[in-house]
Amino acid sequence: MDEQQLDLAEYVDLMALVLDLPIPAAYRSGVVDNFAKIKAIAQIVHDFAIPEDIEAATVFEP
């Protein structure tokens, strides 16, 4: 699959419209910057290889 380029500013604008969540102009650039950081972190998680035979633990033990 070809990697598509995501326009984060457009995404923020569309999601604000869908959620009926107005973003004041003074905060919009900060919201877009935060989504860029979220996207970078999500890419790290997405790229992490998980073995097919792994099972979820029933109890969390730190």
N, CA, C and O atoms as a CHARMM CRD file, in Angstrom:
* protein
*
  248
    1    1 MET  N      0.84300  -1.18500   0.00000 PROA 1      0.00000
    2    1 MET  CA     0.00000   0.00000   0.00000 PROA 1      0.00000
    3    1 MET  C      0.88200   1.24000   0.00000 PROA 1      0.00000
    4    1 MET  O      1.86200   1.30900   0.74300 PROA 1      0.00000
    5    2 ASP  N      0.54400   2.20300  -0.81800 PROA 2      0.00000
    6    2 ASP  CA     1.29700   3.45000  -0.87400 PROA 2      0.00000
    7    2 ASP  C      0.98600   4.29300   0.34700 PROA 2      0.00000
    8    2 ASP  O     -0.16200   4.41500   0.77500 PROA 2      0.00000
    9    3 GLU  N      2.05200   4.87500   0.89800 PROA 3      0.00000
   10    3 GLU  CA     1.85100   5.73700   2.06400 PROA 3      0.00000
   11    3 GLU  C      1.27200   7.06300   1.59400 PROA 3      0.00000
   12    3 GLU  O      1.81300   7.70700   0.69500 PROA 3      0.00000
   13    4 GLN  N      0.18300   7.45700   2.20400 PROA 4      0.00000
   14    4 GLN  CA    -0.45100   8.71600   1.85600 PROA 4      0.00000
   15    4 GLN  C     -0.01600   9.78200   2.84300 PROA 4      0.00000
   16    4 GLN  O      0.17600   9.50600   4.02700 PROA 4      0.00000
   17    5 GLN  N      0.13600  10.98800   2.35300 PROA 5      0.00000
   18    5 GLN  CA     0.52900  12.10500   3.19400 PROA 5      0.00000
   19    5 GLN  C     -0.71800  12.67500   3.87500 PROA 5      0.00000
   20    5 GLN  O     -1.71200  12.96700   3.21100 PROA 5      0.00000
   21    6 LEU  N     -0.66400  12.83000   5.17200 PROA 6      0.00000
   22    6 LEU  CA    -1.78300  13.36700   5.93700 PROA 6      0.00000
   23    6 LEU  C     -1.54400  14.84800   6.20500 PROA 6      0.00000
   24    6 LEU  O     -0.51300  15.23100   6.75900 PROA 6      0.00000
   25    7 ASP  N     -2.49400  15.66500   5.81300 PROA 7      0.00000
   26    7 ASP  CA    -2.42800  17.09800   6.10100 PROA 7      0.00000
   27    7 ASP  C     -3.05300  17.30500   7.48100 PROA 7      0.00000
   28    7 ASP  O     -4.27500  17.32300   7.62800 PROA 7      0.00000
   29    8 LEU  N     -2.19100  17.46000   8.48600 PROA 8      0.00000
   30    8 LEU  CA    -2.67900  17.54500   9.86200 PROA 8      0.00000
   31    8 LEU  C     -3.56300  18.76100  10.09900 PROA 8      0.00000
   32    8 LEU  O     -4.53100  18.68200  10.85600 PROA 8      0.00000
   33    9 ALA  N     -3.24600  19.87900   9.46500 PROA 9      0.00000
   34    9 ALA  CA    -4.06700  21.07600   9.64800 PROA 9      0.00000
   35    9 ALA  C     -5.47700  20.83800   9.11800 PROA 9      0.00000
   36    9 ALA  O     -6.46000  21.22900   9.74700 PROA 9      0.00000
   37   10 GLU  N     -5.56700  20.19600   7.96400 PROA 10     0.00000
   38   10 GLU  CA    -6.87800  19.88500   7.39800 PROA 10     0.00000
   39   10 GLU  C     -7.61800  18.87800   8.28900 PROA 10     0.00000
   40   10 GLU  O     -8.82400  18.99700   8.50000 PROA 10     0.00000
   41   11 TYR  N     -6.88600  17.88900   8.80500 PROA 11     0.00000
   42   11 TYR  CA    -7.48400  16.89100   9.69500 PROA 11     0.00000
   43   11 TYR  C     -8.06700  17.56000  10.94400 PROA 11     0.00000
   44   11 TYR  O     -9.19600  17.26900  11.33900 PROA 11     0.00000
   45   12 VAL  N     -7.30100  18.44500  11.55300 PROA 12     0.00000
   46   12 VAL  CA    -7.77300  19.15100  12.75500 PROA 12     0.00000
   47   12 VAL  C     -9.03000  19.95200  12.42900 PROA 12     0.00000
   48   12 VAL  O     -9.99500  19.93400  13.19400 PROA 12     0.00000
   49   13 ASP  N     -9.02100  20.64500  11.30800 PROA 13     0.00000
   50   13 ASP  CA   -10.19100  21.43700  10.91800 PROA 13     0.00000
   51   13 ASP  C    -11.42100  20.55500  10.70000 PROA 13     0.00000
   52   13 ASP  O    -12.51800  20.89500  11.14300 PROA 13     0.00000
   53   14 LEU  N    -11.23400  19.41800  10.01400 PROA 14     0.00000
   54   14 LEU  CA   -12.36200  18.52500   9.74600 PROA 14     0.00000
   55   14 LEU  C    -12.89600  17.88500  11.02300 PROA 14     0.00000
   56   14 LEU  O    -14.11000  17.78800  11.20400 PROA 14     0.00000
   57   15 MET  N    -12.00300  17.44900  11.90800 PROA 15     0.00000
   58   15 MET  CA   -12.45300  16.82400  13.14700 PROA 15     0.00000
   59   15 MET  C    -13.13800  17.83700  14.06200 PROA 15     0.00000
   60   15 MET  O    -14.08900  17.49500  14.76600 PROA 15     0.00000
   61   16 ALA  N    -12.66400  19.06900  14.05400 PROA 16     0.00000
   62   16 ALA  CA   -13.33200  20.11000  14.84000 PROA 16     0.00000
   63   16 ALA  C    -14.75500  20.31900  14.32500 PROA 16     0.00000
   64   16 ALA  O    -15.68400  20.52600  15.10600 PROA 16     0.00000
   65   17 LEU  N    -14.91200  20.26400  13.00900 PROA 17     0.00000
   66   17 LEU  CA   -16.23600  20.41100  12.40900 PROA 17     0.00000
   67   17 LEU  C    -17.12500  19.21500  12.75800 PROA 17     0.00000
   68   17 LEU  O    -18.27700  19.39200  13.15300 PROA 17     0.00000
   69   18 VAL  N    -16.59600  18.00700  12.61400 PROA 18     0.00000
   70   18 VAL  CA   -17.36500  16.79000  12.90700 PROA 18     0.00000
   71   18 VAL  C    -17.79500  16.75400  14.37200 PROA 18     0.00000
   72   18 VAL  O    -18.92500  16.37800  14.68500 PROA 18     0.00000
   73   19 LEU  N    -16.89400  17.14500  15.26000 PROA 19     0.00000
   74   19 LEU  CA   -17.17400  17.09200  16.69500 PROA 19     0.00000
   75   19 LEU  C    -17.90000  18.33000  17.21400 PROA 19     0.00000
   76   19 LEU  O    -18.24100  18.41500  18.39400 PROA 19     0.00000
   77   20 ASP  N    -18.13200  19.29300  16.31300 PROA 20     0.00000
   78   20 ASP  CA   -18.74000  20.56500  16.70600 PROA 20     0.00000
   79   20 ASP  C    -17.96000  21.17500  17.86700 PROA 20     0.00000
   80   20 ASP  O    -18.52200  21.59000  18.88100 PROA 20     0.00000
   81   21 LEU  N    -16.63800  21.21000  17.67500 PROA 21     0.00000
   82   21 LEU  CA   -15.72100  21.69100  18.69900 PROA 21     0.00000
   83   21 LEU  C    -14.91100  22.85000  18.11700 PROA 21     0.00000
   84   21 LEU  O    -13.85800  22.63300  17.51800 PROA 21     0.00000
   85   22 PRO  N    -15.39600  24.06600  18.29000 PROA 22     0.00000
   86   22 PRO  CA   -14.67500  25.20000  17.71000 PROA 22     0.00000
   87   22 PRO  C    -13.28600  25.36500  18.33500 PROA 22     0.00000
   88   22 PRO  O    -13.12400  25.27300  19.55100 PROA 22     0.00000
   89   23 ILE  N    -12.30300  25.60600  17.48900 PROA 23     0.00000
   90   23 ILE  CA   -10.93700  25.84900  17.95800 PROA 23     0.00000
   91   23 ILE  C    -10.60800  27.30500  17.64600 PROA 23     0.00000
   92   23 ILE  O    -10.52800  27.68300  16.47700 PROA 23     0.00000
   93   24 PRO  N    -10.41800  28.12200  18.67200 PROA 24     0.00000
   94   24 PRO  CA   -10.07900  29.52300  18.42800 PROA 24     0.00000
   95   24 PRO  C     -8.78800  29.63700  17.60700 PROA 24     0.00000
   96   24 PRO  O     -7.86700  28.83600  17.76900 PROA 24     0.00000
   97   25 ALA  N     -8.73400  30.62100  16.74400 PROA 25     0.00000
   98   25 ALA  CA    -7.58500  30.80800  15.85600 PROA 25     0.00000
   99   25 ALA  C     -6.27000  30.88800  16.63200 PROA 25     0.00000
  100   25 ALA  O     -5.23600  30.42800  16.15000 PROA 25     0.00000
  101   26 ALA  N     -6.30800  31.46500  17.81800 PROA 26     0.00000
  102   26 ALA  CA    -5.08800  31.60800  18.62400 PROA 26     0.00000
  103   26 ALA  C     -4.52300  30.25700  19.06100 PROA 26     0.00000
  104   26 ALA  O     -3.32800  30.14800  19.33700 PROA 26     0.00000
  105   27 TYR  N     -5.36800  29.22900  19.12700 PROA 27     0.00000
  106   27 TYR  CA    -4.93500  27.91000  19.60000 PROA 27     0.00000
  107   27 TYR  C     -4.73600  26.89400  18.47900 PROA 27     0.00000
  108   27 TYR  O     -4.16200  25.82900  18.70900 PROA 27     0.00000
  109   28 ARG  N     -5.19800  27.20400  17.27700 PROA 28     0.00000
  110   28 ARG  CA    -5.19100  26.23000  16.18400 PROA 28     0.00000
  111   28 ARG  C     -3.79400  25.70700  15.87900 PROA 28     0.00000
  112   28 ARG  O     -3.62000  24.49800  15.73200 PROA 28     0.00000
  113   29 SER  N     -2.80300  26.57100  15.78100 PROA 29     0.00000
  114   29 SER  CA    -1.44700  26.11100  15.44400 PROA 29     0.00000
  115   29 SER  C     -0.89600  25.18500  16.53200 PROA 29     0.00000
  116   29 SER  O     -0.18300  24.23000  16.22600 PROA 29     0.00000
  117   30 GLY  N     -1.21700  25.45800  17.78200 PROA 30     0.00000
  118   30 GLY  CA    -0.79100  24.58400  18.87100 PROA 30     0.00000
  119   30 GLY  C     -1.45700  23.22200  18.80300 PROA 30     0.00000
  120   30 GLY  O     -0.82700  22.20200  19.08300 PROA 30     0.00000
  121   31 VAL  N     -2.73200  23.20300  18.43100 PROA 31     0.00000
  122   31 VAL  CA    -3.45300  21.93700  18.28500 PROA 31     0.00000
  123   31 VAL  C     -2.83800  21.12100  17.15200 PROA 31     0.00000
  124   31 VAL  O     -2.64200  19.91400  17.29300 PROA 31     0.00000
  125   32 VAL  N     -2.53500  21.76900  16.03700 PROA 32     0.00000
  126   32 VAL  CA    -1.91100  21.08500  14.89700 PROA 32     0.00000
  127   32 VAL  C     -0.53500  20.55600  15.30100 PROA 32     0.00000
  128   32 VAL  O     -0.18600  19.42800  14.95500 PROA 32     0.00000
  129   33 ASP  N      0.24300  21.34800  16.02100 PROA 33     0.00000
  130   33 ASP  CA     1.56600  20.89400  16.49100 PROA 33     0.00000
  131   33 ASP  C      1.44000  19.67400  17.40200 PROA 33     0.00000
  132   33 ASP  O      2.22600  18.73300  17.29400 PROA 33     0.00000
  133   34 ASN  N      0.45600  19.69100  18.29500 PROA 34     0.00000
  134   34 ASN  CA     0.24900  18.54700  19.18800 PROA 34     0.00000
  135   34 ASN  C     -0.14900  17.29700  18.40900 PROA 34     0.00000
  136   34 ASN  O      0.28800  16.19600  18.74300 PROA 34     0.00000
  137   35 PHE  N     -0.96700  17.45600  17.38000 PROA 35     0.00000
  138   35 PHE  CA    -1.32900  16.29600  16.56700 PROA 35     0.00000
  139   35 PHE  C     -0.12400  15.74700  15.81800 PROA 35     0.00000
  140   35 PHE  O     -0.04200  14.53900  15.59500 PROA 35     0.00000
  141   36 ALA  N      0.80700  16.59900  15.42800 PROA 36     0.00000
  142   36 ALA  CA     2.03800  16.12300  14.78400 PROA 36     0.00000
  143   36 ALA  C      2.83900  15.26700  15.76400 PROA 36     0.00000
  144   36 ALA  O      3.39800  14.24100  15.37900 PROA 36     0.00000
  145   37 LYS  N      2.89500  15.68200  17.01900 PROA 37     0.00000
  146   37 LYS  CA     3.59700  14.89800  18.04700 PROA 37     0.00000
  147   37 LYS  C      2.87500  13.58000  18.31700 PROA 37     0.00000
  148   37 LYS  O      3.51200  12.53500  18.45200 PROA 37     0.00000
  149   38 ILE  N      1.55100  13.63200  18.39500 PROA 38     0.00000
  150   38 ILE  CA     0.76000  12.41900  18.60300 PROA 38     0.00000
  151   38 ILE  C      0.97300  11.44400  17.45400 PROA 38     0.00000
  152   38 ILE  O      1.11200  10.24100  17.67300 PROA 38     0.00000
  153   39 LYS  N      1.00000  11.96000  16.23100 PROA 39     0.00000
  154   39 LYS  CA     1.20400  11.11300  15.05100 PROA 39     0.00000
  155   39 LYS  C      2.56800  10.43100  15.10800 PROA 39     0.00000
  156   39 LYS  O      2.68000   9.24900  14.78100 PROA 39     0.00000
  157   40 ALA  N      3.60200  11.15900  15.51700 PROA 40     0.00000
  158   40 ALA  CA     4.95100  10.58500  15.60600 PROA 40     0.00000
  159   40 ALA  C      5.00400   9.47000  16.65300 PROA 40     0.00000
  160   40 ALA  O      5.61400   8.42600  16.41600 PROA 40     0.00000
  161   41 ILE  N      4.37500   9.68400  17.79500 PROA 41     0.00000
  162   41 ILE  CA     4.35100   8.66000  18.84600 PROA 41     0.00000
  163   41 ILE  C      3.53300   7.45000  18.38800 PROA 41     0.00000
  164   41 ILE  O      3.93300   6.30700  18.61300 PROA 41     0.00000
  165   42 ALA  N      2.40300   7.69800  17.75300 PROA 42     0.00000
  166   42 ALA  CA     1.56500   6.60100  17.26700 PROA 42     0.00000
  167   42 ALA  C      2.29900   5.77200  16.22400 PROA 42     0.00000
  168   42 ALA  O      2.10600   4.55800  16.15700 PROA 42     0.00000
  169   43 GLN  N      3.13900   6.40700  15.40700 PROA 43     0.00000
  170   43 GLN  CA     3.89700   5.67500  14.38900 PROA 43     0.00000
  171   43 GLN  C      4.87200   4.69700  15.04000 PROA 43     0.00000
  172   43 GLN  O      5.05900   3.58700  14.54200 PROA 43     0.00000
  173   44 ILE  N      5.49000   5.10000  16.14300 PROA 44     0.00000
  174   44 ILE  CA     6.40400   4.20800  16.87500 PROA 44     0.00000
  175   44 ILE  C      5.64200   2.97800  17.37100 PROA 44     0.00000
  176   44 ILE  O      6.11700   1.85100  17.23700 PROA 44     0.00000
  177   45 VAL  N      4.47000   3.20000  17.93800 PROA 45     0.00000
  178   45 VAL  CA     3.65200   2.08900  18.43400 PROA 45     0.00000
  179   45 VAL  C      3.21000   1.20000  17.26900 PROA 45     0.00000
  180   45 VAL  O      3.25800  -0.02600  17.36100 PROA 45     0.00000
  181   46 HSD  N      2.78400   1.82300  16.18700 PROA 46     0.00000
  182   46 HSD  CA     2.31300   1.07800  15.01300 PROA 46     0.00000
  183   46 HSD  C      3.41800   0.21900  14.40800 PROA 46     0.00000
  184   46 HSD  O      3.15000  -0.89000  13.94500 PROA 46     0.00000
  185   47 ASP  N      4.64200   0.70400  14.40500 PROA 47     0.00000
  186   47 ASP  CA     5.76500  -0.00600  13.79000 PROA 47     0.00000
  187   47 ASP  C      6.33200  -1.12100  14.66800 PROA 47     0.00000
  188   47 ASP  O      7.14100  -1.92100  14.19600 PROA 47     0.00000
  189   48 PHE  N      5.92800  -1.18600  15.92300 PROA 48     0.00000
  190   48 PHE  CA     6.44800  -2.19800  16.83400 PROA 48     0.00000
  191   48 PHE  C      5.88100  -3.56400  16.46000 PROA 48     0.00000
  192   48 PHE  O      4.66600  -3.75700  16.42600 PROA 48     0.00000
  193   49 ALA  N      6.77000  -4.49900  16.18400 PROA 49     0.00000
  194   49 ALA  CA     6.33500  -5.83800  15.77400 PROA 49     0.00000
  195   49 ALA  C      5.87000  -6.64700  16.98500 PROA 49     0.00000
  196   49 ALA  O      6.57700  -6.74900  17.98800 PROA 49     0.00000
  197   50 ILE  N      4.68700  -7.21200  16.87400 PROA 50     0.00000
  198   50 ILE  CA     4.13900  -8.05300  17.93300 PROA 50     0.00000
  199   50 ILE  C      4.02800  -9.47200  17.37700 PROA 50     0.00000
  200   50 ILE  O      3.43400  -9.67800  16.31900 PROA 50     0.00000
  201   51 PRO  N      4.59500 -10.44700  18.08400 PROA 51     0.00000
  202   51 PRO  CA     4.50900 -11.83400  17.60800 PROA 51     0.00000
  203   51 PRO  C      3.05300 -12.29900  17.49400 PROA 51     0.00000
  204   51 PRO  O      2.19500 -11.88900  18.27600 PROA 51     0.00000
  205   52 GLU  N      2.79500 -13.15100  16.51900 PROA 52     0.00000
  206   52 GLU  CA     1.43600 -13.65100  16.29600 PROA 52     0.00000
  207   52 GLU  C      0.92300 -14.49900  17.45700 PROA 52     0.00000
  208   52 GLU  O     -0.28500 -14.56900  17.68400 PROA 52     0.00000
  209   53 ASP  N      1.83000 -15.14500  18.19600 PROA 53     0.00000
  210   53 ASP  CA     1.40000 -16.06400  19.25000 PROA 53     0.00000
  211   53 ASP  C      1.31400 -15.41900  20.63500 PROA 53     0.00000
  212   53 ASP  O      1.16700 -16.12200  21.63500 PROA 53     0.00000
  213   54 ILE  N      1.40300 -14.10900  20.69900 PROA 54     0.00000
  214   54 ILE  CA     1.36000 -13.42100  21.99300 PROA 54     0.00000
  215   54 ILE  C     -0.07700 -13.39600  22.52600 PROA 54     0.00000
  216   54 ILE  O     -1.03300 -13.28500  21.75800 PROA 54     0.00000
  217   55 GLU  N     -0.21300 -13.50000  23.83700 PROA 55     0.00000
  218   55 GLU  CA    -1.52600 -13.46400  24.48000 PROA 55     0.00000
  219   55 GLU  C     -1.54300 -12.36900  25.53800 PROA 55     0.00000
  220   55 GLU  O     -0.53000 -12.08400  26.17700 PROA 55     0.00000
  221   56 ALA  N     -2.69700 -11.77000  25.70800 PROA 56     0.00000
  222   56 ALA  CA    -2.85000 -10.72700  26.72000 PROA 56     0.00000
  223   56 ALA  C     -2.84400 -11.35600  28.11100 PROA 56     0.00000
  224   56 ALA  O     -3.41800 -12.42500  28.32100 PROA 56     0.00000
  225   57 ALA  N     -2.19400 -10.68800  29.04900 PROA 57     0.00000
  226   57 ALA  CA    -2.17600 -11.17100  30.43200 PROA 57     0.00000
  227   57 ALA  C     -3.51500 -10.86100  31.08700 PROA 57     0.00000
  228   57 ALA  O     -4.11700  -9.82200  30.81700 PROA 57     0.00000
  229   58 THR  N     -3.97500 -11.75400  31.94000 PROA 58     0.00000
  230   58 THR  CA    -5.24200 -11.52400  32.63700 PROA 58     0.00000
  231   58 THR  C     -5.06300 -10.63000  33.86000 PROA 58     0.00000
  232   58 THR  O     -6.02300 -10.04000  34.35500 PROA 58     0.00000
  233   59 VAL  N     -3.82300 -10.53600  34.34100 PROA 59     0.00000
  234   59 VAL  CA    -3.51200  -9.72200  35.51300 PROA 59     0.00000
  235   59 VAL  C     -2.29600  -8.86600  35.18900 PROA 59     0.00000
  236   59 VAL  O     -1.30300  -9.35900  34.65500 PROA 59     0.00000
  237   60 PHE  N     -2.38200  -7.57300  35.51800 PROA 60     0.00000
  238   60 PHE  CA    -1.25000  -6.67600  35.31000 PROA 60     0.00000
  239   60 PHE  C     -0.29700  -6.79100  36.48800 PROA 60     0.00000
  240   60 PHE  O     -0.69700  -6.61700  37.64000 PROA 60     0.00000
  241   61 GLU  N      0.96600  -7.08300  36.19500 PROA 61     0.00000
  242   61 GLU  CA     2.00100  -7.13200  37.22700 PROA 61     0.00000
  243   61 GLU  C      3.16400  -6.26400  36.78000 PROA 61     0.00000
  244   61 GLU  O      3.91000  -6.64400  35.87800 PROA 61     0.00000
  245   62 PRO  N      3.32900  -5.09300  37.40600 PROA 62     0.00000
  246   62 PRO  CA     4.41800  -4.19300  36.99400 PROA 62     0.00000
  247   62 PRO  C      5.79300  -4.77100  37.28400 PROA 62     0.00000
  248   62 PRO  O      6.80500  -4.13200  36.99500 PROA 62     0.00000
